[in-house]
């Protein structure tokens, strides 16, 4: 869509307002709305000004002015405003240098896609994420000097099997019993369907939706794979749509990985493949039908996994999920079909076009604009560094014991460990100027100062159970 076509698009849909959206460092959309009658085609070249110091981890107050340059190709009618409104995504630019802003996540995704082409390894990186989330009826929480409290509730929660509901009809998935049941046990089929239909109206192709393993409305909606930058944009629309459709139905959605104790958490398995022209380059005669190039790329994912998880499992809560016993991929190994491995080769099809690797460690709190380029850069590093092919492990890892289990490398146990790994190991991300040191250091500082350290200072509710009468 050209700038001229953008205004024709707005007129066609009788839209009198434009909503500008851009993604911050932590993966949250920010927005500002403008009457279209005051706008001209310069919004696609010169941009619109805003306060960069008010965006988390970005500018200092004395250098706050920034520009958001609209991308006309991203124009869509926002489905959640009362009046027709054209939504457009923006890239962030420094107003003095006129260069792309180094902390703009969307810019990083575009740079990674360009770097892949320059490498000569492949032309296109395809991403297919499987985000999981919980649908709750209510959430309450508070944190202050004398209170630390949270409570979530769901009509589907196994803990509500004896609740007075006038009448209580049962049909509540048990703990770890929510995978694939039909209605009436799956009470959220129609709500997930409503989410899917809204995504489809936005042009997002959906492969499937279903109830997930946990009780209390855990769900999964899978998008069809597409090019990296396009998927980054789609993922923002995905989360926005899921949350707003839930709210319209008086429900609330969280992508928080582990909101419920003693049940499965929500992950985001990421399928990634490389293509050159119209030909897939992941298929070959190696392990699980993979090419040597693909296996070296997987070696790069495994080598850099601790650093990748700073972006892929970016919350302290992420590491409540990454523990043994809840189908979490805590082992940094490669396997075909084995879902306990960090890198899995799906074996549903022998079609070379279907060959890909599934990186299972991330969760849905990740910023796709940062995680997926980082994964791509790790694969490029594995290929260009000619890393040794990873040794696959096709046993049930959860049943291993003793020295055999101890010798398997594990994911970091805390967000702090992942942030330390990112600090020590990020040269592969900065190759070709894809990731800048300023973004990586700002991300590290934010996580330590605003999340890890504040969490360490606060008493945990369970500590009262353990220690109050010591």
BAFILO-637624 format. One record per residue (C-alpha): residue number from 0; residue in three letters; x negated, y negated, z. Coordinates in steps of 0.05 Angstrom, whole numbers. Layout:
<pts>
<n:NUM, res:ALA, c1:X, c2:Y, c3:Z>
...
</pts>
This chain:
<pts>
<n:0, res:UNK, c1:0, c2:0, c3:0>
<n:1, res:UNK, c1:-28, c2:-68, c3:-21>
<n:2, res:UNK, c1:-16, c2:-132, c3:20>
<n:3, res:UNK, c1:36, c2:-152, c3:-31>
<n:4, res:UNK, c1:70, c2:-85, c3:-25>
<n:5, res:UNK, c1:70, c2:-92, c3:51>
<n:6, res:UNK, c1:114, c2:-153, c3:48>
<n:7, res:UNK, c1:159, c2:-120, c3:-4>
<n:8, res:UNK, c1:164, c2:-60, c3:42>
<n:9, res:UNK, c1:186, c2:-105, c3:100>
<n:10, res:UNK, c1:238, c2:-140, c3:57>
<n:11, res:UNK, c1:265, c2:-73, c3:31>
<n:12, res:UNK, c1:277, c2:-50, c3:102>
<n:13, res:UNK, c1:304, c2:-119, c3:125>
<n:14, res:UNK, c1:247, c2:-123, c3:176>
<n:15, res:UNK, c1:235, c2:-192, c3:204>
<n:16, res:UNK, c1:182, c2:-171, c3:254>
<n:17, res:UNK, c1:113, c2:-138, c3:249>
<n:18, res:UNK, c1:85, c2:-99, c3:306>
<n:19, res:UNK, c1:8, c2:-95, c3:306>
<n:20, res:UNK, c1:-22, c2:-35, c3:341>
<n:21, res:UNK, c1:-94, c2:-16, c3:357>
<n:22, res:UNK, c1:-127, c2:36, c3:401>
<n:23, res:UNK, c1:-169, c2:20, c3:462>
<n:24, res:UNK, c1:-231, c2:58, c3:485>
<n:25, res:UNK, c1:-191, c2:107, c3:528>
<n:26, res:UNK, c1:-141, c2:125, c3:474>
<n:27, res:UNK, c1:-82, c2:81, c3:491>
<n:28, res:UNK, c1:-45, c2:39, c3:439>
<n:29, res:UNK, c1:-41, c2:-36, c3:451>
<n:30, res:UNK, c1:8, c2:-79, c3:411>
<n:31, res:UNK, c1:32, c2:-149, c3:396>
<n:32, res:UNK, c1:91, c2:-170, c3:352>
<n:33, res:UNK, c1:96, c2:-227, c3:301>
<n:34, res:UNK, c1:153, c2:-255, c3:260>
<n:35, res:UNK, c1:138, c2:-236, c3:188>
<n:36, res:UNK, c1:159, c2:-305, c3:163>
<n:37, res:UNK, c1:97, c2:-336, c3:194>
<n:38, res:UNK, c1:49, c2:-285, c3:165>
<n:39, res:UNK, c1:9, c2:-286, c3:100>
<n:40, res:UNK, c1:-36, c2:-238, c3:64>
<n:41, res:UNK, c1:-96, c2:-264, c3:104>
<n:42, res:UNK, c1:-76, c2:-217, c3:161>
<n:43, res:UNK, c1:-108, c2:-163, c3:119>
<n:44, res:UNK, c1:-173, c2:-200, c3:109>
<n:45, res:UNK, c1:-182, c2:-252, c3:165>
<n:46, res:UNK, c1:-141, c2:-216, c3:218>
<n:47, res:UNK, c1:-103, c2:-240, c3:279>
<n:48, res:UNK, c1:-137, c2:-263, c3:343>
<n:49, res:UNK, c1:-129, c2:-233, c3:412>
<n:50, res:UNK, c1:-163, c2:-230, c3:480>
<n:51, res:UNK, c1:-215, c2:-174, c3:479>
<n:52, res:UNK, c1:-232, c2:-184, c3:553>
<n:53, res:UNK, c1:-163, c2:-158, c3:573>
<n:54, res:UNK, c1:-175, c2:-91, c3:538>
<n:55, res:UNK, c1:-207, c2:-37, c3:582>
<n:56, res:UNK, c1:-282, c2:-30, c3:573>
<n:57, res:UNK, c1:-287, c2:-82, c3:517>
<n:58, res:UNK, c1:-309, c2:-154, c3:522>
<n:59, res:UNK, c1:-332, c2:-199, c3:579>
<n:60, res:UNK, c1:-291, c2:-262, c3:593>
<n:61, res:UNK, c1:-343, c2:-308, c3:562>
<n:62, res:UNK, c1:-340, c2:-271, c3:495>
<n:63, res:UNK, c1:-267, c2:-251, c3:494>
<n:64, res:UNK, c1:-243, c2:-274, c3:425>
<n:65, res:UNK, c1:-233, c2:-216, c3:377>
<n:66, res:UNK, c1:-197, c2:-204, c3:312>
<n:67, res:UNK, c1:-149, c2:-148, c3:293>
<n:68, res:UNK, c1:-149, c2:-138, c3:218>
<n:69, res:UNK, c1:-86, c2:-103, c3:194>
<n:70, res:UNK, c1:-90, c2:-42, c3:149>
<n:71, res:UNK, c1:-32, c2:-46, c3:100>
<n:72, res:UNK, c1:-37, c2:28, c3:82>
<n:73, res:UNK, c1:-13, c2:45, c3:153>
<n:74, res:UNK, c1:53, c2:8, c3:149>
<n:75, res:UNK, c1:114, c2:45, c3:176>
<n:76, res:UNK, c1:181, c2:27, c3:205>
<n:77, res:UNK, c1:176, c2:36, c3:280>
<n:78, res:UNK, c1:233, c2:82, c3:301>
<n:79, res:UNK, c1:239, c2:57, c3:372>
<n:80, res:UNK, c1:256, c2:-17, c3:365>
<n:81, res:UNK, c1:327, c2:-42, c3:363>
<n:82, res:UNK, c1:314, c2:-85, c3:302>
<n:83, res:UNK, c1:277, c2:-62, c3:239>
<n:84, res:UNK, c1:204, c2:-73, c3:253>
<n:85, res:UNK, c1:143, c2:-58, c3:209>
<n:86, res:UNK, c1:88, c2:-26, c3:249>
<n:87, res:UNK, c1:17, c2:-32, c3:223>
<n:88, res:UNK, c1:-50, c2:-7, c3:252>
<n:89, res:UNK, c1:-110, c2:-52, c3:257>
<n:90, res:UNK, c1:-185, c2:-48, c3:256>
<n:91, res:UNK, c1:-222, c2:-93, c3:305>
<n:92, res:UNK, c1:-274, c2:-143, c3:280>
<n:93, res:UNK, c1:-323, c2:-189, c3:314>
<n:94, res:UNK, c1:-301, c2:-261, c3:297>
<n:95, res:UNK, c1:-372, c2:-287, c3:292>
<n:96, res:UNK, c1:-408, c2:-232, c3:253>
<n:97, res:UNK, c1:-345, c2:-208, c3:216>
<n:98, res:UNK, c1:-372, c2:-138, c3:226>
<n:99, res:UNK, c1:-331, c2:-79, c3:250>
<n:100, res:UNK, c1:-329, c2:-79, c3:326>
<n:101, res:UNK, c1:-373, c2:-23, c3:354>
<n:102, res:UNK, c1:-323, c2:-4, c3:408>
<n:103, res:UNK, c1:-263, c2:2, c3:361>
<n:104, res:UNK, c1:-247, c2:76, c3:362>
<n:105, res:UNK, c1:-214, c2:75, c3:293>
<n:106, res:UNK, c1:-278, c2:46, c3:263>
<n:107, res:UNK, c1:-318, c2:104, c3:292>
<n:108, res:UNK, c1:-272, c2:155, c3:259>
<n:109, res:UNK, c1:-280, c2:121, c3:192>
<n:110, res:UNK, c1:-356, c2:118, c3:201>
<n:111, res:UNK, c1:-359, c2:192, c3:217>
<n:112, res:UNK, c1:-320, c2:210, c3:154>
<n:113, res:UNK, c1:-368, c2:167, c3:113>
<n:114, res:UNK, c1:-429, c2:197, c3:146>
<n:115, res:UNK, c1:-406, c2:268, c3:129>
<n:116, res:UNK, c1:-403, c2:249, c3:56>
<n:117, res:UNK, c1:-472, c2:217, c3:58>
<n:118, res:UNK, c1:-501, c2:280, c3:91>
<n:119, res:UNK, c1:-485, c2:321, c3:29>
<n:120, res:UNK, c1:-459, c2:377, c3:72>
<n:121, res:UNK, c1:-386, c2:366, c3:56>
<n:122, res:UNK, c1:-338, c2:313, c3:32>
<n:123, res:UNK, c1:-280, c2:322, c3:80>
<n:124, res:UNK, c1:-269, c2:343, c3:152>
<n:125, res:UNK, c1:-200, c2:370, c3:167>
<n:126, res:UNK, c1:-171, c2:369, c3:238>
<n:127, res:UNK, c1:-112, c2:409, c3:264>
<n:128, res:UNK, c1:-97, c2:396, c3:338>
<n:129, res:UNK, c1:-49, c2:435, c3:383>
<n:130, res:UNK, c1:-28, c2:385, c3:437>
<n:131, res:UNK, c1:9, c2:411, c3:497>
<n:132, res:UNK, c1:50, c2:371, c3:546>
<n:133, res:UNK, c1:101, c2:375, c3:603>
<n:134, res:UNK, c1:172, c2:349, c3:600>
<n:135, res:UNK, c1:196, c2:329, c3:670>
<n:136, res:UNK, c1:261, c2:301, c3:697>
<n:137, res:UNK, c1:227, c2:257, c3:748>
<n:138, res:UNK, c1:158, c2:235, c3:772>
<n:139, res:UNK, c1:141, c2:196, c3:834>
<n:140, res:UNK, c1:72, c2:177, c3:860>
<n:141, res:UNK, c1:38, c2:127, c3:905>
<n:142, res:UNK, c1:-33, c2:112, c3:927>
<n:143, res:UNK, c1:-53, c2:60, c3:978>
<n:144, res:UNK, c1:-92, c2:54, c3:1042>
<n:145, res:UNK, c1:-46, c2:99, c3:1083>
<n:146, res:UNK, c1:-8, c2:140, c3:1031>
<n:147, res:UNK, c1:-29, c2:190, c3:978>
<n:148, res:UNK, c1:30, c2:224, c3:946>
<n:149, res:UNK, c1:59, c2:253, c3:882>
<n:150, res:UNK, c1:121, c2:293, c3:864>
<n:151, res:UNK, c1:145, c2:319, c3:797>
<n:152, res:UNK, c1:210, c2:355, c3:784>
<n:153, res:UNK, c1:242, c2:393, c3:727>
<n:154, res:UNK, c1:309, c2:427, c3:717>
<n:155, res:UNK, c1:266, c2:484, c3:689>
<n:156, res:UNK, c1:219, c2:488, c3:749>
<n:157, res:UNK, c1:213, c2:557, c3:778>
<n:158, res:UNK, c1:214, c2:524, c3:847>
<n:159, res:UNK, c1:286, c2:503, c3:834>
<n:160, res:UNK, c1:315, c2:573, c3:829>
<n:161, res:UNK, c1:351, c2:563, c3:896>
<n:162, res:UNK, c1:369, c2:489, c3:888>
<n:163, res:UNK, c1:442, c2:468, c3:894>
<n:164, res:UNK, c1:459, c2:445, c3:824>
<n:165, res:UNK, c1:535, c2:452, c3:820>
<n:166, res:UNK, c1:525, c2:505, c3:793>
<n:167, res:UNK, c1:453, c2:531, c3:789>
<n:168, res:UNK, c1:455, c2:575, c3:726>
<n:169, res:UNK, c1:384, c2:602, c3:733>
<n:170, res:UNK, c1:347, c2:605, c3:667>
<n:171, res:UNK, c1:283, c2:576, c3:697>
<n:172, res:UNK, c1:219, c2:602, c3:667>
<n:173, res:UNK, c1:175, c2:634, c3:720>
<n:174, res:UNK, c1:104, c2:612, c3:734>
<n:175, res:UNK, c1:63, c2:633, c3:673>
<n:176, res:UNK, c1:128, c2:660, c3:643>
<n:177, res:UNK, c1:146, c2:605, c3:594>
<n:178, res:UNK, c1:115, c2:629, c3:530>
<n:179, res:UNK, c1:164, c2:639, c3:472>
<n:180, res:UNK, c1:230, c2:654, c3:508>
<n:181, res:UNK, c1:294, c2:640, c3:470>
<n:182, res:UNK, c1:350, c2:597, c3:498>
<n:183, res:UNK, c1:381, c2:593, c3:548>
<n:184, res:UNK, c1:314, c2:603, c3:584>
<n:185, res:UNK, c1:282, c2:554, c3:535>
<n:186, res:UNK, c1:326, c2:494, c3:552>
<n:187, res:UNK, c1:285, c2:445, c3:512>
<n:188, res:UNK, c1:291, c2:471, c3:441>
<n:189, res:UNK, c1:337, c2:414, c3:419>
<n:190, res:UNK, c1:295, c2:361, c3:452>
<n:191, res:UNK, c1:231, c2:386, c3:420>
<n:192, res:UNK, c1:270, c2:389, c3:355>
<n:193, res:UNK, c1:289, c2:316, c3:362>
<n:194, res:UNK, c1:216, c2:299, c3:372>
<n:195, res:UNK, c1:197, c2:339, c3:309>
<n:196, res:UNK, c1:251, c2:305, c3:267>
<n:197, res:UNK, c1:225, c2:236, c3:287>
<n:198, res:UNK, c1:154, c2:257, c3:270>
<n:199, res:UNK, c1:177, c2:282, c3:203>
<n:200, res:UNK, c1:212, c2:215, c3:189>
<n:201, res:UNK, c1:144, c2:183, c3:199>
<n:202, res:UNK, c1:113, c2:228, c3:146>
<n:203, res:UNK, c1:78, c2:273, c3:196>
<n:204, res:UNK, c1:80, c2:346, c3:175>
<n:205, res:UNK, c1:95, c2:393, c3:233>
<n:206, res:UNK, c1:77, c2:467, c3:232>
<n:207, res:UNK, c1:115, c2:493, c3:293>
<n:208, res:UNK, c1:143, c2:477, c3:362>
<n:209, res:UNK, c1:155, c2:522, c3:421>
<n:210, res:UNK, c1:157, c2:528, c3:496>
<n:211, res:UNK, c1:89, c2:539, c3:527>
<n:212, res:UNK, c1:66, c2:587, c3:582>
<n:213, res:UNK, c1:79, c2:545, c3:644>
<n:214, res:UNK, c1:145, c2:534, c3:679>
<n:215, res:UNK, c1:178, c2:465, c3:683>
<n:216, res:UNK, c1:183, c2:447, c3:610>
<n:217, res:UNK, c1:113, c2:457, c3:583>
<n:218, res:UNK, c1:116, c2:448, c3:508>
<n:219, res:UNK, c1:73, c2:449, c3:445>
<n:220, res:UNK, c1:85, c2:415, c3:378>
<n:221, res:UNK, c1:33, c2:428, c3:325>
<n:222, res:UNK, c1:17, c2:382, c3:267>
<n:223, res:UNK, c1:-8, c2:409, c3:201>
<n:224, res:UNK, c1:-82, c2:397, c3:191>
<n:225, res:UNK, c1:-104, c2:336, c3:152>
<n:226, res:UNK, c1:-165, c2:291, c3:141>
<n:227, res:UNK, c1:-200, c2:267, c3:204>
<n:228, res:UNK, c1:-183, c2:193, c3:203>
<n:229, res:UNK, c1:-111, c2:206, c3:181>
<n:230, res:UNK, c1:-103, c2:256, c3:238>
<n:231, res:UNK, c1:-130, c2:205, c3:288>
<n:232, res:UNK, c1:-76, c2:156, c3:266>
<n:233, res:UNK, c1:-23, c2:210, c3:267>
<n:234, res:UNK, c1:-42, c2:232, c3:337>
<n:235, res:UNK, c1:-28, c2:162, c3:364>
<n:236, res:UNK, c1:41, c2:164, c3:330>
<n:237, res:UNK, c1:50, c2:235, c3:358>
<n:238, res:UNK, c1:41, c2:215, c3:431>
<n:239, res:UNK, c1:82, c2:151, c3:422>
<n:240, res:UNK, c1:139, c2:190, c3:390>
<n:241, res:UNK, c1:140, c2:247, c3:440>
<n:242, res:UNK, c1:142, c2:199, c3:499>
<n:243, res:UNK, c1:195, c2:154, c3:470>
<n:244, res:UNK, c1:242, c2:210, c3:448>
<n:245, res:UNK, c1:236, c2:239, c3:518>
<n:246, res:UNK, c1:254, c2:171, c3:549>
<n:247, res:UNK, c1:314, c2:164, c3:502>
<n:248, res:UNK, c1:338, c2:230, c3:532>
<n:249, res:UNK, c1:324, c2:209, c3:604>
<n:250, res:UNK, c1:264, c2:254, c3:609>
<n:251, res:UNK, c1:190, c2:237, c3:619>
<n:252, res:UNK, c1:131, c2:268, c3:584>
<n:253, res:UNK, c1:60, c2:274, c3:610>
<n:254, res:UNK, c1:-2, c2:296, c3:572>
<n:255, res:UNK, c1:-39, c2:302, c3:639>
<n:256, res:UNK, c1:-74, c2:370, c3:636>
<n:257, res:UNK, c1:-57, c2:398, c3:705>
<n:258, res:UNK, c1:4, c2:365, c3:737>
<n:259, res:UNK, c1:28, c2:431, c3:769>
<n:260, res:UNK, c1:-12, c2:472, c3:818>
<n:261, res:UNK, c1:-22, c2:547, c3:806>
<n:262, res:UNK, c1:5, c2:549, c3:735>
<n:263, res:UNK, c1:-26, c2:539, c3:666>
<n:264, res:UNK, c1:-48, c2:470, c3:647>
<n:265, res:UNK, c1:-40, c2:433, c3:582>
<n:266, res:UNK, c1:-96, c2:437, c3:532>
<n:267, res:UNK, c1:-107, c2:413, c3:461>
<n:268, res:UNK, c1:-142, c2:467, c3:419>
<n:269, res:UNK, c1:-174, c2:433, c3:359>
<n:270, res:UNK, c1:-182, c2:468, c3:292>
<n:271, res:UNK, c1:-237, c2:438, c3:249>
<n:272, res:UNK, c1:-261, c2:456, c3:179>
<n:273, res:UNK, c1:-307, c2:426, c3:127>
<n:274, res:UNK, c1:-293, c2:423, c3:52>
<n:275, res:UNK, c1:-334, c2:401, c3:-8>
<n:276, res:UNK, c1:-290, c2:377, c3:-65>
<n:277, res:UNK, c1:-233, c2:427, c3:-70>
<n:278, res:UNK, c1:-274, c2:484, c3:-41>
<n:279, res:UNK, c1:-276, c2:506, c3:32>
<n:280, res:UNK, c1:-347, c2:517, c3:57>
<n:281, res:UNK, c1:-330, c2:552, c3:122>
<n:282, res:UNK, c1:-317, c2:621, c3:91>
<n:283, res:UNK, c1:-372, c2:671, c3:78>
<n:284, res:UNK, c1:-397, c2:741, c3:92>
<n:285, res:UNK, c1:-422, c2:727, c3:163>
<n:286, res:UNK, c1:-388, c2:741, c3:230>
<n:287, res:UNK, c1:-312, c2:739, c3:225>
<n:288, res:UNK, c1:-316, c2:720, c3:152>
<n:289, res:UNK, c1:-353, c2:655, c3:165>
<n:290, res:UNK, c1:-409, c2:624, c3:125>
<n:291, res:UNK, c1:-478, c2:613, c3:153>
<n:292, res:UNK, c1:-467, c2:539, c3:148>
<n:293, res:UNK, c1:-403, c2:545, c3:189>
<n:294, res:UNK, c1:-437, c2:587, c3:242>
<n:295, res:UNK, c1:-493, c2:535, c3:249>
<n:296, res:UNK, c1:-440, c2:482, c3:257>
<n:297, res:UNK, c1:-409, c2:523, c3:312>
<n:298, res:UNK, c1:-477, c2:529, c3:344>
<n:299, res:UNK, c1:-478, c2:453, c3:346>
<n:300, res:UNK, c1:-410, c2:451, c3:380>
<n:301, res:UNK, c1:-433, c2:500, c3:433>
<n:302, res:UNK, c1:-500, c2:465, c3:444>
<n:303, res:UNK, c1:-468, c2:397, c3:454>
<n:304, res:UNK, c1:-403, c2:420, c3:487>
<n:305, res:UNK, c1:-418, c2:391, c3:556>
<n:306, res:UNK, c1:-428, c2:322, c3:525>
<n:307, res:UNK, c1:-368, c2:330, c3:478>
<n:308, res:UNK, c1:-324, c2:344, c3:538>
<n:309, res:UNK, c1:-336, c2:274, c3:564>
<n:310, res:UNK, c1:-290, c2:254, c3:506>
<n:311, res:UNK, c1:-251, c2:320, c3:501>
<n:312, res:UNK, c1:-234, c2:331, c3:575>
<n:313, res:UNK, c1:-241, c2:258, c3:596>
<n:314, res:UNK, c1:-203, c2:257, c3:663>
<n:315, res:UNK, c1:-218, c2:283, c3:732>
<n:316, res:UNK, c1:-153, c2:323, c3:726>
<n:317, res:UNK, c1:-180, c2:357, c3:663>
<n:318, res:UNK, c1:-225, c2:400, c3:707>
<n:319, res:UNK, c1:-166, c2:426, c3:748>
<n:320, res:UNK, c1:-147, c2:460, c3:682>
<n:321, res:UNK, c1:-217, c2:484, c3:663>
<n:322, res:UNK, c1:-220, c2:539, c3:714>
<n:323, res:UNK, c1:-218, c2:616, c3:706>
<n:324, res:UNK, c1:-152, c2:652, c3:711>
<n:325, res:UNK, c1:-105, c2:605, c3:673>
<n:326, res:UNK, c1:-124, c2:622, c3:601>
<n:327, res:UNK, c1:-173, c2:564, c3:603>
<n:328, res:UNK, c1:-234, c2:569, c3:556>
<n:329, res:UNK, c1:-289, c2:559, c3:607>
<n:330, res:UNK, c1:-342, c2:601, c3:572>
<n:331, res:UNK, c1:-387, c2:568, c3:520>
<n:332, res:UNK, c1:-388, c2:627, c3:472>
<n:333, res:UNK, c1:-362, c2:645, c3:403>
<n:334, res:UNK, c1:-312, c2:699, c3:390>
<n:335, res:UNK, c1:-261, c2:722, c3:339>
<n:336, res:UNK, c1:-190, c2:725, c3:367>
<n:337, res:UNK, c1:-214, c2:721, c3:439>
<n:338, res:UNK, c1:-178, c2:662, c3:472>
<n:339, res:UNK, c1:-224, c2:660, c3:532>
<n:340, res:UNK, c1:-281, c2:634, c3:489>
<n:341, res:UNK, c1:-295, c2:560, c3:478>
<n:342, res:UNK, c1:-301, c2:571, c3:402>
<n:343, res:UNK, c1:-252, c2:620, c3:371>
<n:344, res:UNK, c1:-246, c2:642, c3:298>
<n:345, res:UNK, c1:-172, c2:651, c3:283>
<n:346, res:UNK, c1:-161, c2:716, c3:245>
<n:347, res:UNK, c1:-89, c2:706, c3:220>
<n:348, res:UNK, c1:-111, c2:703, c3:147>
<n:349, res:UNK, c1:-167, c2:726, c3:102>
<n:350, res:UNK, c1:-156, c2:667, c3:55>
<n:351, res:UNK, c1:-222, c2:628, c3:50>
<n:352, res:UNK, c1:-182, c2:564, c3:54>
<n:353, res:UNK, c1:-157, c2:584, c3:123>
<n:354, res:UNK, c1:-227, c2:594, c3:153>
<n:355, res:UNK, c1:-240, c2:546, c3:209>
<n:356, res:UNK, c1:-265, c2:543, c3:281>
<n:357, res:UNK, c1:-219, c2:529, c3:340>
<n:358, res:UNK, c1:-252, c2:489, c3:396>
<n:359, res:UNK, c1:-208, c2:506, c3:456>
<n:360, res:UNK, c1:-237, c2:464, c3:513>
<n:361, res:UNK, c1:-206, c2:395, c3:500>
<n:362, res:UNK, c1:-140, c2:371, c3:528>
<n:363, res:UNK, c1:-88, c2:321, c3:505>
<n:364, res:UNK, c1:-115, c2:262, c3:546>
<n:365, res:UNK, c1:-172, c2:258, c3:495>
<n:366, res:UNK, c1:-178, c2:198, c3:448>
<n:367, res:UNK, c1:-178, c2:232, c3:380>
<n:368, res:UNK, c1:-215, c2:174, c3:349>
<n:369, res:UNK, c1:-275, c2:192, c3:394>
<n:370, res:UNK, c1:-269, c2:267, c3:405>
<n:371, res:UNK, c1:-261, c2:290, c3:333>
<n:372, res:UNK, c1:-317, c2:248, c3:304>
<n:373, res:UNK, c1:-362, c2:272, c3:362>
<n:374, res:UNK, c1:-344, c2:344, c3:345>
<n:375, res:UNK, c1:-360, c2:331, c3:272>
<n:376, res:UNK, c1:-427, c2:300, c3:290>
<n:377, res:UNK, c1:-444, c2:361, c3:333>
<n:378, res:UNK, c1:-430, c2:407, c3:275>
<n:379, res:UNK, c1:-472, c2:365, c3:228>
<n:380, res:UNK, c1:-528, c2:366, c3:279>
<n:381, res:UNK, c1:-524, c2:442, c3:284>
<n:382, res:UNK, c1:-528, c2:449, c3:209>
<n:383, res:UNK, c1:-583, c2:397, c3:197>
<n:384, res:UNK, c1:-624, c2:423, c3:257>
<n:385, res:UNK, c1:-618, c2:494, c3:231>
<n:386, res:UNK, c1:-596, c2:520, c3:299>
<n:387, res:UNK, c1:-599, c2:595, c3:310>
<n:388, res:UNK, c1:-533, c2:629, c3:295>
<n:389, res:UNK, c1:-492, c2:638, c3:359>
<n:390, res:UNK, c1:-485, c2:709, c3:385>
<n:391, res:UNK, c1:-411, c2:726, c3:388>
<n:392, res:UNK, c1:-380, c2:757, c3:450>
<n:393, res:UNK, c1:-319, c2:800, c3:435>
<n:394, res:UNK, c1:-306, c2:828, c3:505>
<n:395, res:UNK, c1:-253, c2:807, c3:554>
<n:396, res:UNK, c1:-296, c2:755, c3:589>
<n:397, res:UNK, c1:-249, c2:751, c3:649>
<n:398, res:UNK, c1:-265, c2:824, c3:665>
<n:399, res:UNK, c1:-341, c2:815, c3:664>
<n:400, res:UNK, c1:-378, c2:816, c3:729>
<n:401, res:UNK, c1:-447, c2:807, c3:759>
<n:402, res:UNK, c1:-507, c2:788, c3:717>
<n:403, res:UNK, c1:-470, c2:795, c3:651>
<n:404, res:UNK, c1:-420, c2:743, c3:672>
<n:405, res:UNK, c1:-472, c2:698, c3:705>
<n:406, res:UNK, c1:-512, c2:694, c3:640>
<n:407, res:UNK, c1:-453, c2:664, c3:601>
<n:408, res:UNK, c1:-459, c2:588, c3:598>
<n:409, res:UNK, c1:-398, c2:551, c3:626>
<n:410, res:UNK, c1:-365, c2:484, c3:614>
<n:411, res:UNK, c1:-380, c2:429, c3:664>
<n:412, res:UNK, c1:-342, c2:436, c3:729>
<n:413, res:UNK, c1:-325, c2:362, c3:738>
<n:414, res:UNK, c1:-317, c2:299, c3:698>
<n:415, res:UNK, c1:-380, c2:273, c3:731>
<n:416, res:UNK, c1:-420, c2:331, c3:702>
<n:417, res:UNK, c1:-392, c2:318, c3:632>
<n:418, res:UNK, c1:-408, c2:244, c3:637>
<n:419, res:UNK, c1:-479, c2:261, c3:659>
<n:420, res:UNK, c1:-485, c2:307, c3:599>
<n:421, res:UNK, c1:-461, c2:252, c3:552>
<n:422, res:UNK, c1:-512, c2:204, c3:581>
<n:423, res:UNK, c1:-568, c2:255, c3:570>
<n:424, res:UNK, c1:-545, c2:282, c3:503>
<n:425, res:UNK, c1:-514, c2:233, c3:453>
<n:426, res:UNK, c1:-569, c2:222, c3:401>
<n:427, res:UNK, c1:-531, c2:268, c3:354>
<n:428, res:UNK, c1:-471, c2:221, c3:358>
<n:429, res:UNK, c1:-511, c2:158, c3:343>
<n:430, res:UNK, c1:-541, c2:186, c3:279>
<n:431, res:UNK, c1:-524, c2:141, c3:220>
<n:432, res:UNK, c1:-496, c2:89, c3:268>
<n:433, res:UNK, c1:-431, c2:127, c3:276>
<n:434, res:UNK, c1:-428, c2:118, c3:351>
<n:435, res:UNK, c1:-461, c2:57, c3:381>
<n:436, res:UNK, c1:-498, c2:56, c3:447>
<n:437, res:UNK, c1:-453, c2:0, c3:471>
<n:438, res:UNK, c1:-390, c2:43, c3:466>
<n:439, res:UNK, c1:-422, c2:104, c3:497>
<n:440, res:UNK, c1:-450, c2:64, c3:555>
<n:441, res:UNK, c1:-384, c2:27, c3:565>
<n:442, res:UNK, c1:-347, c2:94, c3:566>
<n:443, res:UNK, c1:-397, c2:123, c3:617>
<n:444, res:UNK, c1:-393, c2:61, c3:661>
<n:445, res:UNK, c1:-317, c2:59, c3:659>
<n:446, res:UNK, c1:-310, c2:133, c3:677>
<n:447, res:UNK, c1:-358, c2:127, c3:735>
<n:448, res:UNK, c1:-336, c2:61, c3:764>
<n:449, res:UNK, c1:-261, c2:63, c3:751>
<n:450, res:UNK, c1:-245, c2:138, c3:757>
<n:451, res:UNK, c1:-299, c2:182, c3:788>
<n:452, res:UNK, c1:-322, c2:136, c3:844>
<n:453, res:UNK, c1:-251, c2:114, c3:865>
<n:454, res:UNK, c1:-228, c2:186, c3:866>
<n:455, res:UNK, c1:-287, c2:205, c3:911>
<n:456, res:UNK, c1:-268, c2:151, c3:962>
<n:457, res:UNK, c1:-196, c2:173, c3:974>
<n:458, res:UNK, c1:-173, c2:229, c3:1020>
<n:459, res:UNK, c1:-137, c2:285, c3:985>
<n:460, res:UNK, c1:-68, c2:308, c3:1011>
<n:461, res:UNK, c1:-94, c2:379, c3:1018>
<n:462, res:UNK, c1:-149, c2:355, c3:1064>
<n:463, res:UNK, c1:-96, c2:340, c3:1116>
<n:464, res:UNK, c1:-73, c2:413, c3:1111>
<n:465, res:UNK, c1:-145, c2:436, c3:1120>
<n:466, res:UNK, c1:-174, c2:388, c3:1170>
<n:467, res:UNK, c1:-123, c2:346, c3:1207>
<n:468, res:UNK, c1:-125, c2:389, c3:1270>
<n:469, res:UNK, c1:-199, c2:403, c3:1267>
</pts>
